Amino acid sequence: VKFNNCAGNKGVRYETNSLDFKVRADGTLYAAHHLQLPSKQLILLVTAWDPQSLARWEAMVRFLVADKSQHNGHKPKGRKAVAGELVQQQSDTLLPWRQHQSANGLRRQKRDWVIPPINVPENSRGPFPQQLVRIRSDKDKEIHIRYSITGVGADQPPMEVFNIDPVSGRMYVTRPMDREERASYHLRAHAVDMNGNKVENPIDLYIYVIDMNDNRPEFINQVYNGSVDEGSKPGTYVMTVTANDADDGTTANGMVRYRIVTQTPQSPSQNMFTINSETGDIVTVAAGLDREKVQQYIVIVQATDMEGNLNYGLSNTATAIITVTDVNDNPPEFTTSTVKQTQKGVRASVVITRDLTRSPVGQAGSRNWGGMGHPTTTHTHPHFSFSQPKAPREKIQHFAAITAAVDYEMNRAFMLTVMVSNQAPLASGIQMSFQSTAGVTISVTDVNEAPYFPTNHKLIRLEEGVPTGTVLTTFSAVDPDRFMQQAVRYSKLSDPANWLNINATNGQITTAAVLDRESDYIKNNVYEATFLAADNGIPPASGTGTLQIYLIDINDNAPELLPKEAQICEKPNLNVINITAADADIDPNVGPFVFELPSVPSAVRKNWTITRLNGDYAQLSLRIMYLEAGVYDVPIIVTDSGNPPLYNTSVIKVKVCPCDENGDCTTIGAVAAAGLGTGAIIAILICIIILLTMVLLFVVWMKRREKERHTKQLLIDPEDDVRDNILKYDEEGGGEEDQDYDLSQLQQPETMDHVLNKTPGVRRVDERPIGAEPQYPIRPVIPHPGDIGDFINEGLRAADNDPTAPPYDSLLVFDYEGSGSTAGSVSSLNSSSSGDQDYDYLNDWGPRFKKLADMYGGGEED
């Protein structure tokens, strides 16, 4: 083993984790004694450590143990050597737990073995479960041992991929493996006795899934696009195609190789391109790429694994589209060498050029097709630039555009030399000039130009308040047309406050009103107005100018007291009122302010006092010990510091009110301070009581009216009303004697015999008719007086014997409809002249017929 600690390896010592091997000072690893290695692989941990710094370094060393017979060049007899055999045979048995016996017969536990990895091929067809290896401990001869495995693939997802026979220790794989899903598994084997006690330390088992060629190479894209210049030399890079194989890239299964299958078209050669079999880089292999002959190639690329072996490998294809791009091998030319043009506006004449690469060899719209003009002139200030339209055409027109204003009075003509070249340089090897030149003469015609103000945004300063008619300045314009005799007229274009006038002939500006700096039209002490200057040319032209007037403040505004209202306690020393002033002017015509109380009326200075705080603030407070609650108008004289100073007498409304211990007005005090005396408060309370009483009386009256509406008497006397009346008892149901009844009678009766057998004649309205309507005999024209009694008795008997009637007293309504009635008509009760009928029996029929008894009984009273 090689080791370097960057300090010369002085004093470094080596050791291993096995007593069977040692390491010399030069890093040589050797066996300490003769030993037999049963496994085919041995893993050691070699440690290098520095005794001075106590630093430690570790490295893993893996030994592959060769068969002794194979080492001697002989094959083992009795079996065939199968190439690629990766699974241990069922007879293979691992003894990971070794026991050594000492000379005195005592057994001591030795260090556990390192188990070599177990290799399992993927996509195995079984049969399953398939045995991998058998694990056993040599203690199984003494006690019964149970084996188990833990880890991913055993008791962790994916579950039960591997299992082990707890008695024999045979470990199986239960289903086919997929290396692309999981390439390795790490399990731990456990050995316990029948009671679950650990017999041996857990042993690590590493299971590797051996890759099989079961995945085709997959291109990242199915179509690749690339380009190459025409005339490119062999070996020019074009593009790279890439295919990935999901199989193991360290084996032939995942090693992809590329080749070109077909090329379309096969002109000028069938092999114009080649591909690097390992990297996928496509390059040119032959000369002769000509865009005018072949503009595009379609190449089919095949990717094959197994290092490109077509017999065993899996393949896939993709399409590479290679576009041949144009190169600039022809310079542009002007169709004419001299152009003359008269210019009035912004756009000059056109310069016509023709690009020889356009037809048939140029690619329209490319950098090799479009020309780019560069003007050169003897003037120090360039006035023109050149451009061309984007749309490709047979002849490309280059437009000369004015980039700076031309002036007829300064330059009447321009001589330009224009050079044109392609945007792309000529290809190497072209023995031609890459540019063309032409001369352009542009004549300028005179046009009417607008007058202009030499000092636009002209600023003047003056004090505010100048009287009307004051001349401020002369705001005149200049006409640039020196060769035209034209007059200029002036007018206002914008004057927000209408403060200014302008002389239409000479542009003299005077005031039309007093200028006030405190006006809303003033912004930052500046008033701005715009004026128009127009000539009388054909067509007329005009220009605008802005005049800015900076107004200097004068002391023309007296200060105003703030605040206008305040509140104070009726006793002094509890609180005070802070007052200040506001002045529309600016410094130095504002503070410091002087606050004074007037001498008239005298009560002001008697009750109040002012204490100065600073130049802008003062305090107003009570002078006397007590002042009755109320609202007081306190005049205060405020004087500013202007020259001359201005003063103003302002009135502040002060509400004096009783206060609590915190100096805040109480509720009653606030009312009193609002100006309401005790009499006013009592009057308000009386009004409230009266209002409440009126509302209460109105509610009582409404209740009484509602009650009277329900108990309203009939229009006739109840003693004279012969009709049965419905009496309202304000209660639900009947009396106690009506509570004992059979509820089943309220339901639809099962049989209708009692109804069908009812005596024909009178029928109640609340009955449902069952049979056909009975035919009544024709009543006599003159009813007998005894018919009424028979009718009433019959109705009473029918109601009393009717099981469908309600269980309590109720209004019974009888109908008389049909073909006739045995009761006859009662319309002539009062018209009977017969006095032979005795109606005293009506008194025996109860209270229901008391009215009839009173009307027809009594003899002489009738």
TIDREN-283764 format. One record per residue (C-alpha): residue in three letters; x, y, z. Coordinates in pm, whole numbers, plus 50000, padded with zeros to 5 digits. Layout:
// TIDREN-283764
ALAXYZ
...
***
This chain:
// TIDREN-283764
VAL500005000050000
LYS501245034749918
PHE500865063250166
ASN501975099450176
ASN501225123150466
CYS502935152650294
ALA505625152750565
GLY507935125750438
ASN506175097150621
LYS508625099950910
GLY507675077751202
VAL504425065951038
ARG503365031451150
TYR501025006650981
GLU498684980451120
THR495734959551000
ASN492524948051157
SER493624911551122
LEU496234892251317
ASP496934871051009
PHE498464899750813
LYS501054926550886
VAL502444957250703
ARG506114966050678
ALA507455001650702
ASP507665003950322
GLY503944995450288
THR504374958750194
LEU501464937350315
TYR502374900950399
ALA500904870650574
ALA502094866550932
HIS501884828550916
HIS500654799950700
LEU496884800950670
GLN494064786650460
LEU491564811350309
PRO488214793950243
SER486544823650073
LYS487294837649731
GLN487594873449857
LEU489244889450159
ILE488824925350275
LEU491314941350517
LEU491414975550680
VAL494914990750678
THR495575019650918
ALA498475044350904
TRP499005065451216
ASP501475091551334
PRO502645086151699
GLN503435123351741
SER500235139251609
LEU498095108351676
ALA496535113651332
ARG495105082351170
TRP494375073250809
GLU492505042350689
ALA492295023950357
MET490334993150246
VAL492304965250077
ARG490454937449890
PHE492134904049800
LEU490794880849533
VAL491864845649633
ALA492624823449332
ASP491994785949333
LYS495194766949396
SER494634743749106
GLN493914773148878
HIS496964790849009
ASN499034760948902
GLY497444762048558
HIS495074732148604
LYS491314731348592
PRO489414713148864
LYS488264678848766
GLY484774665448784
ARG482974697448673
LYS482804721048383
ALA483964756648405
VAL480914777048313
ALA481744812348190
GLY479874840048367
GLU478664817948656
LEU477764842748931
VAL475564823349174
GLN476944799749433
GLN475794763849403
GLN473364750149657
SER476144730149816
ASP478104761549904
THR478094767450279
LEU479514798050459
LEU480894794950811
PRO481094831650906
TRP481534823651277
ARG484894805451330
GLN485894788751655
HIS489524781051751
GLN490554757652026
SER493604764752239
ALA496084739552361
ASN494574737052707
GLY491204727852562
LEU489564761952628
ARG487774777752333
ARG488114814752268
GLN486124836152030
LYS488044848251729
ARG487344877751505
ASP484424872351263
TRP485034865950897
VAL484254891050626
ILE481724874550394
PRO482394879750022
PRO479624895849818
ILE476914873949672
ASN476244879749303
VAL472744874949159
PRO471994879548789
GLU469024901248699
ASN466014888748503
SER466544852948618
ARG463754829148511
GLY463874808648828
PRO462444786348948
PHE461784806749260
PRO462604807049539
GLN466194802149422
GLN468894793649677
LEU471774817849699
VAL473914805449988
ARG473724786350313
ILE474874802650634
ARG475584782250941
SER477434784151270
ASP479544755451402
LYS477644758651729
ASP474644742351565
LYS476124708851668
GLU475664717652031
ILE472434737752039
HIS469524744651810
ILE470054777151626
ARG467564799051441
TYR468784820551151
SER467254852951024
ILE468134881950796
THR467274918850822
GLY467654949050597
VAL466314963550272
GLY464814935050072
ALA464124913450376
ASP462104930950646
GLN462304965550488
PRO460784977450158
PRO460934961349913
MET459744933750144
GLU460534896550116
VAL462854898349818
PHE465164875850019
ASN464294850750291
ILE466164824450490
ASP465254790550627
PRO465504796151003
VAL466634760151063
SER468984751550778
GLY470264787050717
ARG469634785150341
MET469014819850196
TYR466784823449889
VAL465844850249639
THR462064850049576
ARG461674868649247
PRO463674881548947
MET466014910649014
ASP466184943348818
ARG469544960848840
GLU468084993148701
GLU465644993448993
ARG468234984849261
ALA471844974349202
SER472784960649547
TYR471384949949881
HIS472934950850225
LEU471574924750466
ARG472574912750811
ALA472454876350915
HIS471564867951276
ALA471944835551474
VAL469974830651798
ASP469064800652012
MET465564787652072
ASN465044813452348
GLY465954842352124
ASN469374847952284
LYS472134859152053
VAL474554830951975
GLU476764848651721
ASN477364884851628
PRO475394897151322
ILE477214892350990
ASP476984916750695
LEU475854901950364
TYR476324921750042
ILE474274910749743
TYR475074925649403
VAL472694923449108
ILE474644913948798
ASP473644934848495
MET472154919248183
ASN471754936647849
ASP468024943447872
ASN467854980547779
ARG468254996847441
PRO470165029447404
GLU467825059347405
PHE468655091647223
ILE468035123747418
ASN466235137947111
GLN464715119846819
VAL465605148546584
TYR468845168446603
ASN469405200746412
GLY472835213346312
SER474455235646053
VAL477735238245866
ASP479055265145634
GLU479275257545267
GLY482775250445147
SER483875237845491
LYS487045217345503
PRO486995180245599
GLY487025175645974
THR484755205546045
TYR482585199346352
VAL478825199146285
MET476955186346592
THR476875159946867
VAL474225133246917
THR473895115547252
ALA472235082947351
ASN472025068947704
ASP471825032247807
ALA470235023148140
ASP472454992448172
ASP475734992048363
GLY478095015948191
THR481164997848324
THR480244966948127
ALA479674961147761
ASN475944961747825
GLY476024999447873
MET478845008747631
VAL477225026547334
ARG478795030746992
TYR477505052846708
ARG477475049046330
ILE475825066346033
VAL473305044145857
THR472165065945567
GLN472715100645422
THR470105118645208
PRO470855131744947
GLN474045113544851
SER475485143644668
PRO478195152144586
SER479305121044780
GLN477465094144972
ASN479845099045265
MET479905136245329
PHE479885131645706
THR481295107845965
ILE480585102746335
ASN482865095246626
SER481725061146743
GLU482315068547111
THR481475105847153
GLY478765109846887
ASP480445140246726
ILE479465144546360
VAL482105160846139
THR482575166145767
VAL484675139845595
ALA484655152645237
ALA484875186345061
GLY482295200444825
LEU479485213845045
ASP477615238544824
ARG474445255644956
GLU473305264744607
LYS473235227344516
VAL472225210244841
GLN470795231545120
GLN470065203545370
TYR471195168045453
ILE469235142045650
VAL471465117045830
ILE470195085946014
VAL472405077946315
GLN472345044046492
ALA473425038146853
THR474255002046957
ASP475324988747296
MET477654959047358
GLU480394982047223
GLY478664983646887
ASN478374946146830
LEU475434943446590
ASN475024906146654
TYR474524908547032
GLY473844945247100
LEU470564964247110
SER470174994046876
ASN468145025946830
THR468165053546570
ALA467755091346552
THR467625117246274
ALA470215144746230
ILE469185173746003
ILE472255192745881
THR471635226645715
VAL474275240945484
THR474605278245558
ASP475545305245310
VAL478885323245318
ASN479615357645174
ASP481645352344858
ASN480285381544644
PRO480455418544737
PRO477565443044669
GLU477635468944389
PHE475885502544332
THR473745504344018
THR474835540543966
SER477855559544088
THR476265594344120
VAL472855605144256
LYS471455640844278
GLN468385650044484
THR466635681244609
GLN465545677944972
LYS462735696645148
GLY461805673945437
VAL463415649345666
ARG463915621545412
ALA466495623145132
SER466625604344801
VAL467315566944774
VAL470515550144670
ILE469875518444466
THR472315489544515
ARG472375453544389
ASP473895424544582
LEU475455398944351
THR474935371344608
ARG471135375544580
SER470615356944257
PRO471465329844212
VAL474105324744482
GLY473075347444771
GLN470675337345051
ALA467955364045071
GLY467625380345411
SER470995368345543
ARG473955389745644
ASN475555380545310
TRP472595395645120
GLY471935428945292
GLY474215458345224
MET475175483345493
GLY475845519545393
HIS478415541945563
PRO478275579145465
THR481465599345446
THR481395637545403
THR483715667445428
HIS481485683945694
THR482485680846057
HIS478875673746168
PRO477225644245993
HIS473585650145897
PHE472665617245732
SER472425580245810
PHE471665551045579
SER469365521445624
GLN467755494045417
PRO464345476545440
LYS464205442545608
ALA462285425645324
PRO464655408745075
ARG464325420044715
GLU466145417844384
LYS467495453144437
ILE468115465644788
GLN467205502544837
HIS469355521745085
PHE467615552445227
ALA469555583045336
ALA467785597345643
ILE468495630845806
THR469765626546158
ALA470335663746227
ALA468265693346107
VAL469595709645792
ASP469385747545758
TYR469015764245420
GLU470485795945562
MET473645776645666
ASN474125749745398
ARG472315749745065
ALA473835716544941
PHE475615685245071
MET478155663544888
LEU478265627945028
THR480315597344946
VAL478485565145037
MET480215531845089
VAL478245499145100
SER479355464745217
ASN477785432645339
GLN477185428045708
ALA479265396345694
PRO482885398145571
LEU483845381145247
ALA484835345145275
SER488535337745279
GLY490115332644942
ILE487865357444753
GLN490095380844550
MET487595409844519
SER486935443144689
PHE484475438344974
GLN482785472544932
SER481435497044671
THR481155535144676
ALA478905561444514
GLY478605599444527
VAL475385616144648
THR474535653144604
ILE471675666344817
SER470335701744756
VAL468365719145032
THR465325740444949
ASP464195769145169
VAL460925764345361
ASN459075786945602
GLU460405780445951
ALA458615788846271
PRO459745818446481
TYR461515808846801
PHE462215825947132
PRO465985828447189
THR465495825947565
ASN462805800247612
HIS461645795447972
LYS462645831248041
LEU462825838948415
ILE462255873348571
ARG462095883548939
LEU459855910349096
GLU457915917249412
GLU454315907049443
GLY451615933449456
VAL452895955249167
PRO450035976849036
THR448065969648721
GLY449685981748397
THR453285977548512
VAL455705967848232
LEU457455935648326
THR459675926448028
THR459785922947650
PHE459435886747537
SER460305887847165
ALA460875859846911
VAL463295856546617
ASP462285845446264
PRO465035822746120
ASP463955829845761
ARG466465857145683
PHE465695857245312
MET461925861845361
GLN460285894445461
GLN457795883245727
ALA456125899746029
VAL455765882646369
ARG452615886646583
TYR452355877546954
SER449455863747158
LYS448775846347487
LEU448595808647479
SER448325801247851
ASP447745826048137
PRO446035806448420
ALA445255836648645
ASN444785861448357
TRP447335884548518
LEU449345894348203
ASN448945912247869
ILE451315910647571
ASN451765936147297
ALA450925918746968
THR453595937846779
ASN456715939946996
GLY456035913447265
GLN456025937747561
ILE454405921647868
THR452455942348123
THR450335933148426
ALA446545930648389
ALA445945924548761
VAL447815925049090
LEU450185895549122
ASP449685876849451
ARG452335852349566
GLU449825834849795
SER447545825949502
ASP446805789549414
TYR448275795649068
ILE451735800149219
LYS453985769149241
ASN457165773349445
ASN456865811449421
VAL456855809449038
TYR454035819548803
GLU454255804548453
ALA452635817548132
THR453035806447768
PHE453005829447466
LEU452695823147092
ALA454725839546814
ALA453375834446459
ASP454625847146122
ASN452595855245811
GLY454315830845579
ILE452655805545348
PRO451805783945523
PRO452115803445848
ALA454365789346120
SER454365796046492
GLY456505789646796
THR455875790547169
GLY457795805247460
THR457385802047834
LEU457775831448074
GLN458435823648441
ILE457885851148699
TYR459485846049039
LEU457465866249293
ILE459295880449595
ASP457165879849908
ILE456065911950085
ASN454275914150419
ASP450695916450295
ASN449005890050511
ALA448255893850881
PRO448725863251105
GLU445745841751211
LEU445395827051561
LEU445295789351604
PRO443335771251736
LYS439905787051697
GLU438345766951981
ALA439735752752304
GLN438685738652641
ILE439925746752989
CYS439005738553348
GLU437105763753559
LYS439925764253814
PRO443415776653726
ASN446675757253730
LEU444975725453614
ASN445585730353245
VAL446415757252991
ILE445745763752621
ASN448685763352378
ILE448165789152103
THR450135797351789
ALA449625816551466
ALA449585809551092
ASP450795834450833
ALA450385830350455
ASP453635849550399
ILE457105834350414
ASP460205843150608
PRO461065870450716
ASN457455882350716
VAL456225855950962
GLY457395847951316
PRO458385853851582
PHE454835864451673
VAL453665887051955
PHE450505875752144
GLU448615902252351
LEU445265906052522
PRO443325937852433
SER442635963352703
VAL438995965852599
PRO436905950152735
SER438615950553070
ALA437195916553174
VAL439515899752926
ARG442715909453105
LYS440975904853440
ASN440045868353372
TRP442825857053135
THR446575859253097
ILE449065849952820
THR452495834752884
ARG455055835252599
LEU456805801852529
ASN458895810052221
GLY458655829951901
ASP455785808751765
TYR453875796052070
ALA452255810252383
GLN449925797852658
LEU446485811252747
SER445345804553106
LEU442945817453373
ARG444095846153590
ILE441305843653852
MET440795814254089
TYR437385804253952
LEU435385811153639
GLU431835798953588
ALA431415771553331
GLY430385783352986
VAL431695794352648
TYR433795826152635
ASP435025845752334
VAL438575856752416
PRO440085882352174
ILE443865880052120
ILE446045904251920
VAL448705885951706
THR451495906351543
ASP454075892651293
SER457725903351233
GLY457315918350887
ASN458445952850779
PRO456165969750852
PRO454585944751091
LEU450925934851055
TYR448605925051337
ASN445225908351361
THR442715905051644
SER441465869451649
VAL438815854551876
ILE439245820552033
LYS436175802652175
VAL437105788252516
LYS434835762852684
VAL435215765253063
CYS433975733753239
PRO434305715553571
CYS437095689853566
ASP437955658253755
GLU441185651553937
ASN442935643253606
GLY442085677053455
ASP439465663153213
CYS436025678253173
THR433225658553332
THR430075649553135
ILE427875674153319
GLY430585699653294
ALA430835694952919
VAL427095701252887
ALA427305731353107
ALA430265743752911
ALA428235741152594
GLY426135770552723
LEU423125752752882
GLY422035764653226
THR420195745153496
GLY416775757253375
ALA417525745653020
ILE418605711453142
ILE415385707853350
ALA413315718353050
ILE414985692152835
LEU414305665153096
ILE410615675453121
CYS410285673752745
ILE411765638852744
ILE409305627253015
ILE406355642052825
LEU407475624852508
LEU407745591252683
THR404275596152840
MET402755603652501
VAL404285572452356
LEU402905551652646
LEU399405566252609
PHE399475559552237
VAL400395523052297
VAL397545519352556
TRP395075535252314
MET396115511552037
LYS395665481552267
ARG392215493452372
ARG391175499552015
GLU392285464851918
LYS390275450052204
GLU387185470152110
ARG387485458751755
HIS387315422451865
THR384415428352109
LYS382375451151887
GLN378595447551948
LEU376165438351674
LEU374155465551513
ILE370965450951666
ASP370205444052026
PRO371325409052133
GLU367865404552296
ASP366215409351955
ASP368705387751761
VAL367035354251695
ARG370175339451532
ASP372495315951711
ASN375695333951804
ILE379215320751834
LEU380555328852175
LYS384265333352219
TYR385545320652554
ASP389225328352490
GLU390145292552560
GLU390885261452357
GLY388545231452368
GLY385355227652568
GLY384685224052939
GLU385655196053169
GLU382525176053076
ASP383665176752712
GLN387145162652775
ASP386045126552823
TYR385455113152477
ASP386675085952245
LEU389345099452008
SER388715070651770
GLN385445087251674
LEU387445115551518
GLN388855091851254
GLN387155080150939
PRO384645053351050
GLU385255018650921
THR381635013850822
MET379215039050683
ASP376025020950783
HIS375075046351044
VAL375375073150778
LEU373685054650501
ASN370825044550732
LYS370265080050854
THR366785092750804
PRO366535112150480
GLY365825148450511
VAL367975172750709
ARG371755169250659
ARG374615189150813
VAL377005208250593
ASP380125194050768
GLU379095158850667
ARG380575142950359
PRO377715130850134
ILE377875092950094
GLY374875082549892
ALA372765099749639
GLU371045132049733
PRO367665122749887
GLN364555134849714
TYR362375155349950
PRO358665157449906
ILE357245189549778
ARG356495211950073
PRO353055226650106
VAL352435262050003
ILE351155272150347
PRO353305255150615
HIS351705242150926
PRO353015258951241
GLY353805225051388
ASP356305218051108
ILE358905241351268
GLY358945221651591
ASP359245188851402
PHE362135203351197
ILE364025215251502
ASN363475182651693
GLU364665162551395
GLY367845184051359
LEU368565181751733
ARG368125144051730
ALA370355140451424
ALA373115161051588
ASP372965142451918
ASN373065108151752
ASP375705116851493
PRO378985098551580
THR380925120351332
ALA379975152551508
PRO382665170951714
PRO382865160252082
TYR382065195352203
ASP379335221052142
SER379725238551813
LEU377755257651557
LEU375595234051345
VAL374755246351000
PHE371935228650814
ASP371285230750445
TYR367955232450273
GLU369145224849927
GLY367725196849722
SER364445191349551
GLY362435199449861
SER362355201950240
THR359965186450487
ALA360505215850721
GLY358935240250485
SER359665277250480
VAL360195298250792
SER359955331350611
SER356445337050736
LEU357035331751109
ASN356155367751198
SER353285369250952
SER351255341351104
SER347845353751210
SER346855321751378
GLY346675324751749
ASP345555289151813
GLN349125275351817
ASP350575270552168
TYR354335277252172
ASP354875272852546
TYR356585239852486
LEU359535259352353
ASN360465268352711
ASP361065231352778
TRP363655228352502
GLY366445245952685
PRO368385278352640
ARG368885273252270
PHE365195279752202
LYS364745307152458
LYS364565333452183
LEU361765314852006
ALA359925309852334
ASP360145347352406
MET358925355952055
TYR356005331352024
GLY355225322952385
GLY353785345252651
GLY350295348452501
GLU349185384252555
GLU352715398352544
ASP352935388952178
***
